[in-house]
């Protein structure tokens, strides 16, 4: 069962989504919000799997709010403006619905979400990943990767022997690597816990690199390290 919320500054849209979602056997409708900011606490505390998110709000755009949403959440963006569709998929959202929303379109979106979650689960069990390098697909053994770094529209995989560069986003890569081995410690860095050598207040030595630790990720990192 998917725990779902809706975020739209139009009460009628939220109400229509509530009615539609409560008909679904796959969705547990949790709540609706008029602002993304109002939804933050529920997203953190209620194990939310699915978010229906409008794009335009007075205080923050739905696109900007995507950076605050945990990686495990599936996001369906909604707007009456089709122009947002391309931008939405640049952020690896699960789906984009052009308003007005119909029940048939909502059902199709939920099916896409379910398929996406199942695919993520099967991918995360694997210890390798394939990336496109020029005209071929290259296998990377994730056990050898000690740092994954964001560089603009690209992501690098750093191992002892080679650096790989792929056109992707950190959010997309994070969804494809095993959570037991990797952890995000900064907006621009994901590290392999098996390669951690030492830690200071705001930096981590991993492999042959020293990388920064963001305050927002520090407590989660400490909970994952086996500190005596």
N, CA, C and O of each residue as an XYZ file, in Angstrom:
912
protein
N       0.843     -1.194      0.000
C       0.000      0.000      0.000
C       0.880      1.246      0.000
O       1.808      1.357      0.801
N       0.588      2.172     -0.893
C       1.373      3.392     -1.017
C       0.772      4.518     -0.177
O      -0.378      4.900     -0.388
N       1.530      5.043      0.761
C       1.090      6.205      1.529
C       1.272      7.451      0.667
O       2.386      7.755      0.239
N       0.180      8.170      0.413
C       0.233      9.287     -0.530
C      -0.287     10.581      0.073
O      -1.200     10.578      0.900
N       0.314     11.695     -0.356
C      -0.188     13.019     -0.012
C      -0.324     13.843     -1.295
O       0.279     13.527     -2.320
N      -1.122     14.893     -1.215
C      -1.256     15.817     -2.338
C      -0.878     17.212     -1.864
O      -1.185     17.601     -0.737
N      -0.208     17.963     -2.736
C       0.196     19.330     -2.403
C      -0.204     20.239     -3.558
O       0.390     20.195     -4.635
N      -1.209     21.052     -3.320
C      -1.702     21.971     -4.346
C      -2.364     23.149     -3.646
O      -3.090     22.959     -2.670
N      -2.122     24.366     -4.133
C      -2.721     25.528     -3.475
C      -4.175     25.757     -3.875
O      -4.794     26.740     -3.468
N      -4.704     24.851     -4.667
C      -6.124     24.880     -5.035
C      -6.853     23.796     -4.241
O      -6.630     22.607     -4.464
N      -7.719     24.202     -3.321
C      -8.426     23.244     -2.472
C      -9.276     22.270     -3.282
O      -9.427     21.111     -2.895
N      -9.826     22.724     -4.391
C     -10.670     21.859     -5.215
C      -9.854     20.742     -5.860
O     -10.332     19.615     -5.991
N      -8.627     21.054     -6.259
C      -7.749     20.025     -6.832
C      -7.401     18.993     -5.772
O      -7.448     17.791     -6.035
N      -7.053     19.451     -4.580
C      -6.745     18.524     -3.491
C      -7.933     17.624     -3.172
O      -7.770     16.424     -2.947
N      -9.121     18.205     -3.153
C     -10.320     17.426     -2.839
C     -10.601     16.390     -3.920
O     -10.959     15.253     -3.614
N     -10.442     16.777     -5.179
C     -10.664     15.832     -6.277
C      -9.668     14.680     -6.203
O     -10.034     13.522     -6.409
N      -8.411     14.998     -5.910
C      -7.393     13.952     -5.775
C      -7.711     13.034     -4.599
O      -7.541     11.818     -4.692
N      -8.170     13.612     -3.503
C      -8.554     12.807     -2.340
C      -9.636     11.798     -2.714
O      -9.538     10.622     -2.363
N     -10.656     12.248     -3.416
C     -11.750     11.363     -3.835
C     -11.227     10.263     -4.752
O     -11.572      9.093     -4.581
N     -10.404     10.630     -5.717
C      -9.842      9.653     -6.650
C      -8.969      8.631     -5.924
O      -9.105      7.426     -6.136
N      -8.070      9.123     -5.063
C      -7.101      8.242     -4.407
C      -7.766      7.286     -3.424
O      -7.317      6.152     -3.257
N      -8.827      7.736     -2.779
C      -9.516      6.864     -1.827
C     -10.254      5.726     -2.524
O     -10.662      4.763     -1.874
N     -10.428      5.826     -3.827
C     -11.019      4.727     -4.592
C      -9.989      3.658     -4.949
O     -10.347      2.536     -5.307
N      -8.729      4.007     -4.850
C      -7.666      3.089     -5.265
C      -7.342      2.078     -4.172
O      -7.220      2.437     -3.001
N      -7.205      0.824     -4.558
C      -6.834     -0.228     -3.609
C      -5.335     -0.228     -3.330
O      -4.872     -0.894     -2.404
N      -4.581      0.517     -4.128
C      -3.124      0.530     -3.989
C      -2.612      1.708     -3.175
O      -1.426      1.776     -2.854
N      -3.506      2.639     -2.839
C      -3.076      3.886     -2.210
C      -3.776      4.115     -0.876
O      -4.987      3.935     -0.752
N      -2.987      4.515      0.116
C      -3.522      4.972      1.391
C      -3.388      6.496      1.418
O      -2.299      7.033      1.619
N      -4.516      7.179      1.212
C      -4.488      8.643      1.201
C      -4.249      9.139      2.625
O      -4.998      8.801      3.542
N      -3.188      9.950      2.803
C      -2.806     10.413      4.139
C      -3.312     11.825      4.426
O      -3.967     12.057      5.442
N      -3.008     12.766      3.534
C      -3.390     14.163      3.792
C      -3.166     15.008      2.548
O      -2.516     14.586      1.592
N      -3.727     16.222      2.589
C      -3.479     17.193      1.521
C      -2.938     18.473      2.145
O      -3.207     18.774      3.308
N      -2.169     19.225      1.354
C      -1.556     20.457      1.839
C      -1.667     21.538      0.772
O      -1.641     21.256     -0.426
N      -1.790     22.781      1.231
C      -1.885     23.915      0.313
C      -0.511     24.488     -0.027
O      -0.380     25.320     -0.924
N       0.514     24.033      0.702
C       1.873     24.543      0.501
C       2.893     23.425      0.708
O       2.698     22.587      1.588
N       3.967     23.384     -0.068
C       5.019     22.382      0.148
C       5.631     22.478      1.537
O       5.942     21.458      2.153
N       5.804     23.702      2.035
C       6.403     23.894      3.355
C       5.574     23.207      4.434
O       6.127     22.629      5.370
N       4.258     23.266      4.309
C       3.369     22.647      5.296
C       3.471     21.124      5.292
O       3.101     20.470      6.268
N       3.971     20.562      4.196
C       4.004     19.103      4.054
C       5.292     18.471      4.560
O       5.370     17.248      4.682
N       6.301     19.278      4.857
C       7.633     18.755      5.191
C       7.594     17.779      6.361
O       8.165     16.692      6.280
N       6.930     18.155      7.436
C       6.906     17.307      8.633
C       6.237     15.962      8.356
O       6.727     14.922      8.797
N       5.128     15.980      7.633
C       4.421     14.733      7.315
C       5.275     13.829      6.437
O       5.292     12.614      6.634
N       5.980     14.404      5.473
C       6.851     13.615      4.597
C       7.923     12.902      5.413
O       8.254     11.749      5.137
N       8.464     13.586      6.416
C       9.527     13.010      7.240
C       9.012     11.962      8.222
O       9.696     10.977      8.499
N       7.799     12.177      8.753
C       7.330     11.356      9.870
C       6.364     10.239      9.490
O       6.199      9.291     10.258
N       5.727     10.322      8.335
C       4.643      9.395      8.005
C       5.002      8.344      6.957
O       4.113      7.667      6.441
N       6.278      8.198      6.637
C       6.700      7.184      5.667
C       5.922      7.325      4.360
O       5.274      6.383      3.902
N       5.996      8.501      3.779
C       5.264      8.801      2.544
C       5.995      8.206      1.340
O       7.200      8.399      1.173
N       5.248      7.482      0.508
C       5.834      6.870     -0.684
C       5.553      7.663     -1.955
O       6.335      7.622     -2.905
N       4.435      8.384     -1.968
C       3.966      9.018     -3.195
C       3.468     10.440     -2.921
O       2.672     10.666     -2.009
N       3.947     11.388     -3.720
C       3.557     12.787     -3.563
C       3.043     13.326     -4.895
O       3.743     13.290     -5.907
N       1.819     13.822     -4.878
C       1.276     14.539     -6.029
C       1.515     16.023     -5.767
O       0.954     16.592     -4.831
N       2.337     16.635     -6.586
C       2.852     17.974     -6.294
C       2.590     18.949     -7.440
O       2.999     18.720     -8.579
N       1.902     20.035     -7.115
C       1.708     21.106     -8.095
C       3.040     21.831     -8.303
O       3.949     21.712     -7.482
N       3.152     22.573     -9.390
C       4.409     23.256     -9.700
C       4.463     24.670     -9.138
O       5.492     25.071     -8.593
N       3.391     25.429     -9.255
C       3.432     26.849     -8.920
C       2.806     27.147     -7.556
O       1.632     26.869     -7.311
N       3.642     27.730     -6.667
C       3.201     28.183     -5.348
C       3.778     29.579     -5.102
O       4.791     29.936     -5.704
N       3.155     30.368     -4.233
C       3.655     31.723     -3.972
C       5.050     31.755     -3.356
O       5.871     32.599     -3.715
N       5.324     30.819     -2.412
C       6.566     30.905     -1.648
C       7.719     30.082     -2.222
O       8.881     30.440     -2.030
N       7.422     28.993     -2.918
C       8.458     28.132     -3.480
C       7.840     27.323     -4.615
O       6.688     26.898     -4.523
N       8.589     27.115     -5.662
C       8.043     26.326     -6.770
C       8.148     24.838     -6.452
O       9.025     24.415     -5.698
N       7.251     24.056     -7.030
C       7.320     22.613     -6.841
C       8.630     22.047     -7.344
O       9.150     21.089     -6.771
N       9.177     22.627     -8.417
C      10.461     22.188     -8.962
C      11.565     22.378     -7.932
O      12.363     21.467     -7.711
N      11.623     23.544     -7.299
C      12.644     23.810     -6.279
C      12.461     22.913     -5.061
O      13.437     22.507     -4.430
N      11.216     22.607     -4.734
C      10.929     21.780     -3.559
C      11.387     20.335     -3.753
O      11.565     19.612     -2.772
N      11.577     19.907     -4.986
C      12.012     18.532     -5.248
C      13.310     18.198     -4.527
O      13.515     17.053     -4.123
N      14.186     19.179     -4.361
C      15.464     18.942     -3.686
C      15.294     18.617     -2.205
O      16.214     18.092     -1.577
N      14.126     18.926     -1.644
C      13.869     18.667     -0.224
C      13.169     17.334      0.014
O      12.969     16.930      1.159
N      12.802     16.662     -1.052
C      12.041     15.419     -0.932
C      12.989     14.227     -0.865
O      13.890     14.122     -1.697
N      12.813     13.322      0.106
C      13.677     12.142      0.196
C      13.692     11.343     -1.099
O      12.708     11.306     -1.838
N      14.827     10.707     -1.357
C      15.009     10.003     -2.619
C      14.012      8.868     -2.823
O      13.652      8.548     -3.955
N      13.562      8.252     -1.706
C      12.672      7.096     -1.840
C      11.241      7.479     -2.234
O      10.453      6.611     -2.608
N      10.903      8.755     -2.154
C       9.546      9.183     -2.512
C       9.370      9.253     -4.028
O      10.234      9.757     -4.744
N       8.247      8.742     -4.497
C       7.879      8.888     -5.898
C       7.089     10.187     -6.036
O       6.161     10.436     -5.266
N       7.451     11.008     -7.008
C       6.807     12.309     -7.175
C       6.107     12.392     -8.526
O       6.691     12.099     -9.570
N       4.849     12.795     -8.480
C       4.087     13.070     -9.694
C       3.809     14.569     -9.715
O       3.046     15.075     -8.892
N       4.427     15.273    -10.650
C       4.203     16.710    -10.772
C       2.926     16.983    -11.556
O       2.560     16.215    -12.445
N       2.256     18.073    -11.227
C       0.995     18.432    -11.883
C       1.029     19.909    -12.266
O       1.529     20.741    -11.508
N       0.505     20.226    -13.423
C       0.400     21.621    -13.831
C      -0.547     21.760    -15.013
O      -0.736     20.827    -15.794
N      -1.130     22.931    -15.125
C      -1.967     23.232    -16.291
C      -1.114     23.705    -17.467
O      -1.620     23.903    -18.571
N       0.188     23.885    -17.217
C       1.115     24.341    -18.258
C       1.999     23.184    -18.724
O       2.805     22.669    -17.950
N       1.853     22.784    -19.958
C       2.623     21.664    -20.497
C       4.121     21.953    -20.549
O       4.932     21.027    -20.591
N       4.486     23.224    -20.546
C       5.898     23.597    -20.647
C       6.732     23.028    -19.500
O       7.944     22.857    -19.637
N       6.087     22.734    -18.375
C       6.820     22.216    -17.222
C       7.193     20.740    -17.378
O       8.009     20.235    -16.608
N       6.629     20.057    -18.331
C       6.842     18.615    -18.468
C       8.312     18.271    -18.671
O       8.835     17.377    -18.006
N       8.982     18.968    -19.580
C      10.392     18.690    -19.862
C      11.243     18.946    -18.629
O      12.103     18.136    -18.284
N      11.006     20.064    -17.967
C      11.759     20.400    -16.759
C      11.517     19.372    -15.664
O      12.433     19.039    -14.912
N      10.303     18.872    -15.569
C       9.967     17.874    -14.552
C      10.801     16.615    -14.713
O      11.347     16.104    -13.736
N      10.903     16.113    -15.925
C      11.633     14.870    -16.138
C      13.140     15.061    -16.040
O      13.871     14.090    -15.846
N      13.618     16.298    -16.171
C      15.029     16.577    -15.911
C      15.363     16.325    -14.449
O      16.520     16.086    -14.102
N      14.343     16.377    -13.590
C      14.534     16.141    -12.160
C      14.157     14.710    -11.759
O      14.022     14.406    -10.574
N      13.990     13.843    -12.751
C      13.725     12.421    -12.497
C      12.444     12.172    -11.709
O      12.384     11.237    -10.911
N      11.430     12.986    -11.920
C      10.148     12.680    -11.292
C       9.542     11.458    -11.980
O       9.896     11.133    -13.114
N       8.640     10.797    -11.292
C       8.051      9.579    -11.835
C       7.094      9.864    -12.983
O       7.046      9.122    -13.964
N       6.328     10.953    -12.852
C       5.339     11.244    -13.891
C       4.990     12.730    -13.869
O       5.263     13.437    -12.899
N       4.388     13.178    -14.949
C       3.879     14.546    -15.044
C       2.451     14.475    -15.567
O       2.197     13.884    -16.616
N       1.513     15.082    -14.829
C       0.109     15.090    -15.238
C      -0.288     16.503    -15.641
O      -0.105     17.460    -14.888
N      -0.827     16.607    -16.831
C      -1.320     17.898    -17.311
C      -2.758     18.089    -16.830
O      -3.630     17.273    -17.129
N      -2.999     19.152    -16.096
C      -4.346     19.441    -15.602
C      -5.257     19.879    -16.742
O      -4.779     20.440    -17.728
N      -6.565     19.632    -16.623
C      -7.289     19.025    -15.496
C      -7.035     17.516    -15.398
O      -6.812     16.839    -16.402
N      -7.076     17.016    -14.171
C      -6.750     15.616    -13.893
C      -8.000     14.751    -14.020
O      -9.065     15.103    -13.514
N      -7.858     13.632    -14.692
C      -8.960     12.672    -14.814
C      -8.630     11.415    -14.027
O      -7.465     11.144    -13.736
N      -9.647     10.656    -13.686
C      -9.440      9.412    -12.948
C      -8.596      8.442    -13.762
O      -7.708      7.788    -13.216
N      -8.859      8.343    -15.050
C      -8.100      7.427    -15.909
C      -6.619      7.789    -15.923
O      -5.759      6.910    -15.870
N      -6.326      9.078    -15.995
C      -4.920      9.511    -16.016
C      -4.258      9.264    -14.679
O      -3.076      8.927    -14.629
N      -4.995      9.426    -13.595
C      -4.453      9.187    -12.262
C      -4.134      7.705    -12.065
O      -3.096      7.365    -11.499
N      -5.012      6.834    -12.524
C      -4.780      5.388    -12.426
C      -3.522      5.003    -13.193
O      -2.713      4.206    -12.717
N      -3.365      5.570    -14.375
C      -2.176      5.302    -15.186
C      -0.908      5.740    -14.454
O       0.115      5.057    -14.505
N      -0.983      6.865    -13.786
C       0.159      7.381    -13.038
C       0.509      6.482    -11.857
O       1.685      6.235    -11.591
N      -0.504      5.994    -11.152
C      -0.272      5.100    -10.011
C       0.378      3.800    -10.477
O       1.266      3.279     -9.802
N      -0.048      3.276    -11.610
C       0.566      2.065    -12.161
C       2.035      2.310    -12.483
O       2.876      1.434    -12.280
N       2.337      3.489    -12.980
C       3.722      3.840    -13.288
C       4.554      3.917    -12.013
O       5.707      3.487    -11.987
N       3.966      4.464    -10.965
C       4.641      4.544     -9.671
C       4.950      3.151     -9.137
O       6.065      2.897     -8.681
N       3.980      2.252     -9.187
C       4.169      0.883     -8.700
C       5.289      0.183     -9.460
O       6.128     -0.489     -8.861
N       5.299      0.342    -10.774
C       6.340     -0.282    -11.599
C       7.710      0.302    -11.271
O       8.711     -0.414    -11.252
N       7.746      1.594    -11.018
C       9.003      2.263    -10.696
C       9.576      1.769     -9.376
O      10.779      1.537     -9.262
N       8.709      1.606     -8.376
C       9.146      1.120     -7.067
C       9.679     -0.303     -7.177
O      10.719     -0.624     -6.602
N       8.976     -1.150     -7.906
C       9.415     -2.531     -8.085
C      10.760     -2.583     -8.790
O      11.619     -3.394     -8.445
N      10.937     -1.722     -9.768
C      12.196     -1.672    -10.506
C      13.336     -1.204     -9.610
O      14.441     -1.742     -9.674
N      13.070     -0.200     -8.774
C      14.090      0.293     -7.851
C      14.524     -0.787     -6.873
O      15.709     -0.902     -6.561
N      13.573     -1.582     -6.386
C      13.892     -2.648     -5.437
C      14.792     -3.696     -6.072
O      15.739     -4.164     -5.440
N      14.509     -4.068     -7.308
C      15.313     -5.087     -7.984
C      16.701     -4.560     -8.317
O      17.683     -5.299     -8.241
N      16.787     -3.273     -8.690
C      18.079     -2.675     -9.028
C      18.971     -2.582     -7.799
O      20.170     -2.848     -7.878
N      18.389     -2.202     -6.658
C      19.197     -1.971     -5.468
C      19.790     -3.248     -4.889
O      20.689     -3.174     -4.052
N      19.316     -4.409     -5.306
C      19.884     -5.673     -4.859
C      21.189     -5.983     -5.576
O      21.941     -6.854     -5.138
N      21.467     -5.291     -6.663
C      22.641     -5.586     -7.471
C      23.863     -4.842     -6.944
O      23.751     -3.774     -6.341
N      25.035     -5.433     -7.185
C      26.293     -4.868     -6.728
C      27.073     -4.225     -7.867
O      28.274     -3.981     -7.746
N      26.401     -3.957     -8.948
C      27.063     -3.316    -10.078
C      26.074     -2.410    -10.795
O      24.866     -2.481    -10.571
N      26.602     -1.570    -11.650
C      25.774     -0.665    -12.432
C      26.411     -0.514    -13.805
O      27.635     -0.545    -13.931
N      25.595     -0.353    -14.824
C      26.112     -0.115    -16.170
C      25.926      1.358    -16.524
O      24.869      1.941    -16.283
N      26.965      1.944    -17.097
C      26.867      3.318    -17.573
C      27.229      3.356    -19.056
O      27.938      2.487    -19.563
N      26.730      4.372    -19.729
C      27.038      4.523    -21.146
C      28.310      5.340    -21.297
O      28.392      6.476    -20.828
N      29.296      4.755    -21.952
C      30.571      5.430    -22.201
C      30.850      5.395    -23.691
O      31.205      4.354    -24.244
N      30.686      6.548    -24.341
C      30.784      6.648    -25.794
C      29.732      5.749    -26.439
O      28.535      5.989    -26.276
N      30.159      4.719    -27.169
C      29.194      3.884    -27.895
C      28.925      2.551    -27.212
O      28.288      1.674    -27.795
N      29.406      2.389    -25.980
C      29.226      1.101    -25.313
C      28.740      1.264    -23.879
O      28.848      2.336    -23.283
N      28.198      0.165    -23.338
C      27.806      0.116    -21.937
C      28.937     -0.506    -21.134
O      29.433     -1.580    -21.475
N      29.340      0.170    -20.070
C      30.466     -0.277    -19.256
C      29.968     -0.644    -17.864
O      29.231      0.115    -17.235
N      30.378     -1.810    -17.397
C      29.983     -2.256    -16.055
C      30.933     -1.676    -15.012
O      32.154     -1.713    -15.169
N      30.342     -1.138    -13.940
C      31.118     -0.652    -12.802
C      30.778     -1.511    -11.596
O      29.612     -1.621    -11.217
N      31.788     -2.118    -10.994
C      31.583     -2.874     -9.756
C      31.514     -1.877     -8.601
O      32.502     -1.210     -8.291
N      30.359     -1.778     -7.974
C      30.137     -0.748     -6.966
C      31.010     -0.926     -5.726
O      31.276      0.044     -5.017
N      31.457     -2.149     -5.457
C      32.317     -2.374     -4.294
C      33.649     -1.638     -4.433
O      34.307     -1.348     -3.434
N      34.045     -1.339     -5.668
C      35.318     -0.656     -5.916
C      35.175      0.862     -5.927
O      36.172      1.583     -5.887
N      33.947      1.342     -5.980
C      33.697      2.788     -6.017
C      33.703      3.336     -4.593
O      32.999      2.818     -3.727
N      34.496      4.384     -4.344
C      34.500      4.938     -2.992
C      33.847      6.319     -2.897
O      33.410      6.718     -1.818
N      33.777      7.049     -4.008
C      33.110      8.349     -3.999
C      32.304      8.525     -5.279
O      32.772      8.212     -6.374
N      31.089      9.030     -5.124
C      30.266      9.449     -6.252
C      30.039     10.947     -6.082
O      29.575     11.400     -5.035
N      30.372     11.711     -7.123
C      30.335     13.172     -7.005
C      29.509     13.803     -8.112
O      29.591     13.393     -9.270
N      28.714     14.800     -7.754
C      27.937     15.556     -8.738
C      28.788     16.680     -9.302
O      29.444     17.417     -8.565
N      28.763     16.798    -10.629
C      29.468     17.878    -11.317
C      28.533     18.472    -12.367
O      28.559     18.072    -13.531
N      27.716     19.421    -11.951
C      26.747     20.007    -12.872
C      25.730     18.982    -13.326
O      25.040     18.380    -12.503
N      25.632     18.780    -14.627
C      24.696     17.803    -15.187
C      25.296     16.406    -15.276
O      24.709     15.512    -15.885
N      26.471     16.217    -14.665
C      27.160     14.930    -14.735
C      27.420     14.387    -13.333
O      27.384     15.120    -12.345
N      27.682     13.082    -13.273
C      28.033     12.417    -12.024
C      29.280     11.578    -12.274
O      29.374     10.892    -13.292
N      30.237     11.630    -11.351
C      31.457     10.837    -11.493
C      31.476      9.702    -10.480
O      31.046      9.869     -9.339
N      31.972      8.556    -10.900
C      32.212      7.403    -10.032
C      33.722      7.260     -9.896
O      34.414      7.035    -10.890
N      34.241      7.388     -8.676
C      35.684      7.316     -8.467
C      36.065      6.002     -7.797
O      35.602      5.699     -6.698
N      36.919      5.218     -8.473
C      37.481      4.009     -7.877
C      38.994      4.197     -7.802
O      39.514      5.230     -8.224
N      39.697      3.206     -7.269
C      41.149      3.331     -7.125
C      41.847      3.395     -8.475
O      42.916      3.993     -8.600
N      41.244      2.778     -9.484
C      41.908      2.658    -10.778
C      41.386      3.596    -11.856
O      42.092      3.875    -12.825
N      40.154      4.091    -11.700
C      39.574      4.861    -12.793
C      38.447      5.766    -12.306
O      37.801      5.495    -11.293
N      38.228      6.845    -13.050
C      37.085      7.722    -12.817
C      36.141      7.604    -14.015
O      36.553      7.739    -15.167
N      34.865      7.348    -13.713
C      33.847      7.247    -14.755
C      32.947      8.477    -14.682
O      32.631      8.960    -13.595
N      32.538      8.978    -15.834
C      31.663     10.147    -15.890
C      30.410      9.794    -16.682
O      30.493      9.254    -17.785
N      29.253     10.102    -16.111
C      27.990      9.782    -16.762
C      27.055     10.995    -16.694
O      27.043     11.721    -15.700
N      26.290     11.202    -17.734
C      25.306     12.291    -17.751
C      24.078     11.831    -16.971
O      23.272     11.049    -17.475
N      23.942     12.316    -15.748
C      22.849     11.882    -14.874
C      22.739     12.855    -13.710
O      23.482     13.834    -13.628
N      21.810     12.575    -12.819
C      21.652     13.372    -11.598
C      21.957     12.507    -10.388
O      21.893     11.280    -10.464
N      22.286     13.140     -9.277
C      22.559     12.393     -8.045
C      21.315     11.649     -7.579
O      21.406     10.527     -7.080
N      20.158     12.272     -7.741
C      18.912     11.633     -7.312
C      18.690     10.330     -8.070
O      18.273      9.329     -7.487
N      18.968     10.346     -9.362
C      18.795      9.148    -10.180
C      19.784      8.065     -9.784
O      19.412      6.899     -9.660
N      21.043      8.441     -9.585
C      22.072      7.471     -9.203
C      21.788      6.898     -7.819
O      21.942      5.698     -7.594
N      21.375      7.754     -6.900
C      21.098      7.321     -5.526
C      20.015      6.256     -5.484
O      20.019      5.401     -4.599
N      19.099      6.300     -6.421
C      18.016      5.318     -6.475
C      18.483      3.969     -7.010
O      17.749      2.984     -6.934
N      19.703      3.916     -7.551
C      20.170      2.696     -8.209
C      21.325      2.007     -7.488
O      21.835      0.995     -7.969
N      21.736      2.532     -6.358
C      22.853      1.937     -5.625
C      22.367      1.398     -4.278
O      21.403      1.922     -3.720
N      23.020      0.361     -3.751
C      22.553     -0.265     -2.497
C      22.713      0.644     -1.286
O      23.802      1.155     -1.023
N      21.633      0.841     -0.556
C      21.642      1.718      0.617
C      22.518      1.174      1.738
O      23.015      1.947      2.556
N      22.717     -0.141      1.791
C      23.541     -0.725      2.844
C      25.006     -0.327      2.703
O      25.737     -0.294      3.693
N      25.437     -0.027      1.488
C      26.847      0.266      1.229
C      27.139      1.753      1.077
O      28.221      2.216      1.440
N      26.184      2.498      0.546
C      26.424      3.905      0.223
C      25.545      4.834      1.050
O      24.436      4.481      1.452
N      26.070      6.025      1.293
C      25.310      7.035      2.024
C      25.662      8.419      1.484
O      26.816      8.695      1.157
N      24.675      9.264      1.397
C      24.907     10.638      0.954
C      25.359     11.469      2.143
O      24.728     11.436      3.200
N      26.449     12.216      1.981
C      26.977     13.024      3.083
C      27.005     14.513      2.744
O      27.372     15.346      3.573
N      26.616     14.828      1.526
C      26.665     16.213      1.047
C      25.798     16.292     -0.202
O      25.546     15.279     -0.854
N      25.351     17.477     -0.528
C      24.553     17.628     -1.749
C      25.282     17.075     -2.976
O      24.651     16.582     -3.911
N      26.614     17.162     -2.963
C      27.402     16.760     -4.133
C      28.171     15.460     -3.953
O      28.905     15.059     -4.856
N      28.026     14.784     -2.802
C      28.832     13.586     -2.558
C      28.026     12.431     -1.953
O      27.229     12.612     -1.032
N      28.264     11.252     -2.501
C      27.822      9.986     -1.921
C      29.080      9.155     -1.720
O      29.934      9.103     -2.605
N      29.204      8.504     -0.570
C      30.429      7.731     -0.312
C      30.093      6.267     -0.007
O      28.987      5.938      0.423
N      31.076      5.408     -0.243
C      30.968      3.990      0.086
C      31.507      3.796      1.497
O      32.682      4.063      1.747
N      30.680      3.340      2.411
C      31.073      3.200      3.813
C      32.248      2.253      4.006
O      33.014      2.407      4.958
N      32.403      1.280      3.121
C      33.495      0.315      3.237
C      34.863      0.954      3.001
O      35.885      0.374      3.368
N      34.892      2.122      2.402
C      36.166      2.767      2.067
C      36.501      3.946      2.976
O      37.483      4.649      2.734
N      35.703      4.172      4.015
C      35.963      5.282      4.933
C      37.198      4.980      5.776
O      37.314      3.906      6.366
N      38.128      5.954      5.824
C      39.359      5.787      6.600
C      39.333      6.575      7.905
O      39.754      6.071      8.946
N      38.843      7.799      7.853
C      38.798      8.622      9.059
C      37.805      9.764      8.874
O      37.366     10.067      7.764
N      37.467     10.386     10.001
C      36.489     11.474      9.966
C      36.906     12.578     10.921
O      37.311     12.311     12.053
N      36.805     13.824     10.461
C      36.975     14.983     11.324
C      35.625     15.685     11.419
O      34.615     15.155     10.955
N      35.600     16.853     12.007
C      34.328     17.530     12.259
C      33.485     17.706     11.002
O      32.287     17.423     11.011
N      34.099     18.166      9.934
C      33.324     18.482      8.737
C      33.864     17.839      7.467
O      33.456     18.202      6.364
N      34.779     16.886      7.617
C      35.337     16.196      6.451
C      35.470     14.703      6.708
O      35.501     14.246      7.851
N      35.546     13.964      5.617
C      35.660     12.507      5.681
C      36.757     12.071      4.715
O      36.764     12.480      3.554
N      37.679     11.245      5.193
C      38.702     10.665      4.330
C      38.183      9.330      3.821
O      37.935      8.409      4.599
N      38.024      9.236      2.519
C      37.493      8.020      1.908
C      38.299      7.745      0.645
O      38.419      8.610     -0.223
N      38.854      6.530      0.543
C      39.770      6.246     -0.551
C      40.950      7.190     -0.458
O      41.554      7.324      0.607
N      41.291      7.851     -1.563
C      42.387      8.823     -1.542
C      41.873     10.260     -1.574
O      42.613     11.179     -1.925
N      40.607     10.452     -1.206
C      40.006     11.790     -1.238
C      39.537     12.222      0.149
O      39.225     11.394      1.004
N      39.496     13.517      0.347
C      38.889     14.110      1.538
C      37.676     14.906      1.063
O      37.809     15.833      0.264
N      36.501     14.542      1.555
C      35.266     15.154      1.058
C      34.513     15.827      2.208
O      34.622     15.396      3.356
N      33.756     16.875      1.907
C      33.029     17.602      2.958
C      31.780     16.863      3.425
O      31.172     16.099      2.676
N      31.415     17.110      4.677
C      30.184     16.567      5.252
C      29.246     17.734      5.546
O      29.620     18.663      6.263
N      28.054     17.697      5.012
C      27.068     18.740      5.306
C      26.457     18.507      6.683
O      26.298     17.364      7.112
N      26.117     19.587      7.369
C      25.502     19.467      8.689
C      24.211     18.661      8.633
O      23.904     17.909      9.557
N      23.457     18.818      7.552
C      22.164     18.138      7.439
C      22.303     16.625      7.285
O      21.352     15.887      7.541
N      23.490     16.155      6.866
C      23.700     14.718      6.680
C      24.556     14.104      7.790
O      24.694     12.882      7.859
N      25.125     14.931      8.650
C      26.094     14.463      9.638
C      25.508     13.430     10.608
O      26.124     12.389     10.839
N      24.346     13.697     11.167
C      23.771     12.781     12.156
C      23.453     11.419     11.544
O      23.642     10.386     12.186
N      22.974     11.422     10.309
C      22.683     10.156      9.637
C      23.965      9.373      9.392
O      23.989      8.152      9.544
N      25.034     10.076      9.012
C      26.324      9.417      8.802
C      26.829      8.791     10.093
O      27.268      7.641     10.095
N      26.769      9.535     11.186
C      27.239      9.021     12.474
C      26.478      7.768     12.895
O      27.053      6.860     13.494
N      25.200      7.722     12.586
C      24.397      6.552     12.954
C      24.775      5.320     12.136
O      24.531      4.190     12.560
N      25.373      5.540     10.965
C      25.757      4.427     10.099
C      27.180      3.929     10.361
O      27.512      2.791     10.030
N      28.011      4.775     10.949
C      29.380      4.362     11.249
C      29.389      3.493     12.506
O      28.670      3.768     13.466
N      30.190      2.468     12.489
C      30.269      1.544     13.627
C      31.262      2.096     14.641
O      32.412      1.662     14.704
N      30.797      3.070     15.442
C      31.677      3.767     16.378
C      31.747      3.011     17.694
O      30.720      2.690     18.291
N      32.976      2.726     18.146
C      33.177      1.966     19.392
C      32.964      2.880     20.598
O      33.086      2.435     21.739
